[in-house]
Amino acid sequence: MRVRIALREKGVEFDMREEDLSNKSPLLLKMNPVHKKIPILVHNGKPVCESLLIVQYVDESWVRESPLLPSDPYERARAGFWVDYVDKKLYPAMRMMWLSTGEAQEAGKKEFIEFLKVLEGELGDKAYFGGETFGYVDVSLIPFYSWFYALDFSIVKECPKLGAWAKRCMQRESVAKSLPDQHKLRDFLMELHKKLQAK
């Protein structure tokens, strides 16, 4: 989702191919022989792997259109810090909340909310994490918004400023076209959860 948002922000046309991860294609194995994972951006016949690296590559390859990373080195480092925070703190807490039950799930939810409150503190009264400009941190965080509905989590109730931010992001064509339908995602996750619980 991050890659699609970044490409659409830049106005880059692309051909997206779905991948069956239970039966990985020869192209995937050729383009990412080390991790054998998606996403992969193939540009001019060369692969770029890992979503955050791809977003940086897209930003540097199509420089003139809608910059995503700040030009100031300090602000660029700060943006990198918050993107790292999202991947290392928010995602694991969300995953724990989703996969667990009972007390462990409640503990996971509490931790998840605390991580969101830290992000909300960083956002403050700004329109986006980079100020008035939609950028790298926004691209990295907004895909998680689709999961909130699926997890029966109200971001607006717990973190109203973050909720308003998410609404602004969802009004962007690049975001609206890139995120999955929340209802379909919830149905998919509920099915997956049942299968995992049955094992």
N, C-alpha and C positions, 0 to 999 in steps of 0.2 A: 504494500500500500504506500509506503514511504517513497519508493522509487516512482510509482505512477504519479503521485502528487507532485514530486519534484519535476518530472518530465512535463507534466501539464502546466505547472507554473511557468516553465521556460518556453512553453509553446512548441515543444518538440513532439513531432508525430512519431509513434512507435507501434511496433507489431508485438502484441503480447501473446505469449504461448503458455497455456496451462500445462502443468507437469503432474503426472501420476507418480507420487513419491513412493508408492509400493512397487512400481515397475519403472524405474528411472530410464529415461531415454538415452540413447548413445550420445546425443548432443549435450545433454546435461553432464554426463560423465566425462565428455571431452572438454567442456568449457570450465568445469569445476572438479578436476580429478582428485583434489586433496580432500575437500569436505563433502563433495557430492550433494550439495544443498542448493536451494534457491533462496533468494533471487540471484539472478545473473543478468547483467546487462552486457549485450554483445554490441560493441560499437566499432565500426570499421574492421570487423572480423576479430576484434580482441575482446576477451571477457574481463569484466570487472565484477567481483563477487562481494557479498555482504551488503545489506541495505544501507548502512550509514556511509560506507566507503563509496557506494554507488551515488548516493545523494551528493557527496562532496565532489565526485568526479563530474556529475551532471552540472553542478554549480560552476566548476572551473572550466568545463568544456563549452558551455553556453553562457559566457560571462556577461554579455550585454543585457540579457533579458532577466528581469526579476531576480536580483542577487539573493541567495538564501543565507549564505554565511557572511558575517560582518567583515568589512575590509580592515578594521582596526584589529591589530594582533591581540590586544587584551580582551576585547569583546568577543573575538573569535574563540579564544581560549575559554572564556566564560560559557559561551554557547556549547562548546565541546564538553565542559564539565556537566552541564545540565542534561545533555543528551546521554552521557554516561550514567548519570543518576537515574534517568528513566529506565535504561536497560538493566542496570544492576540492582536497583531497589524496587521500582514500581512493578516491573514485569514479574519478578519472582514472588512478590507479595500477592499479586493478582492471581498467579498460578496456584499458589498455596491455598488461597481463599476458594478457588474454584474446585480444586481436587480433594479438599478435606471436608470433613463433616463435624458437627457438634462443636465442642469447645475449641478444637483446632481451627475450624472455619471461622469462628467468632474472633479468635486471636489474629488470624490472618486478615480479617476484615478491618479490625482495629489498626493493625500495622499499615495496611493499604491506605486507610483514611489519613493516617499521620503522614505518610509519604506524599499524598495529594496535597495536604495542607502546607507542607514545605514548598511544593511547587507553586501553590497559590500565593504564598508569601513572596516568592521570587517574581511572579507575574505582577503582583500589586495592582495598581490602577491602570496599567498599560493595556493597550488593545491586544498586543501580541507580546511574546517573550522578548522580541527584539525592539520593542517600542511600538511605533505605528506601522512597522513593516513585518509582514508574515515571513518567517524565516526558518532556519535550521531546527531550532528547538520545537517550533510549532509543527513542522513536517514530521519530526520524530515522535511527538507525543500524541497528536490527534488520532492516529489509527487505533489507539487504545479506547477511544470514546465508543467505538462500535461494540466493544466488549462490555461496557457498563450496563447496558440494557440486558444483555444476555446473562449477566451476573446478578440481576435484580438490584442494581446499585444506582442510587440517584445522586449524581454529581452535583446537581443544583442544590439539593438539600444539604449536603455535607460541605460543599465548597462553592458557594454562589458565584464568586468571581471567576473561578475556573469553569463553571457552567456557562457563564456569559461568554467567556473566551471560546469555548467549544461551539457555541451557537454561531459566533462570528466566523469561526473556521468553516463550519458546515455550510455557510452561505457562499463560500468560495467554490467556483465551478471545479477547480482542480481537486478539491477535497470531496465534494458531493459525488463526483463521477468515479472516485477512486475507492471509497469505502464500501464495504458490503452492506446489504440491507440488514438492519439490526434484528428484524424478526426472523429472517432466514438463518442468520448467524446463531441466534438463540436456539432455534430448533436443532441446528447442527450440533451445537455444544451440548444440548440436553441429551441427544442421542449418544454422542461420544462419551458423555459422563456416565450414562447407564452402562455402556459397554465396558468402561474402565472399572466401574464398581462391581460388575458381574465377574470380573477376572479374579 
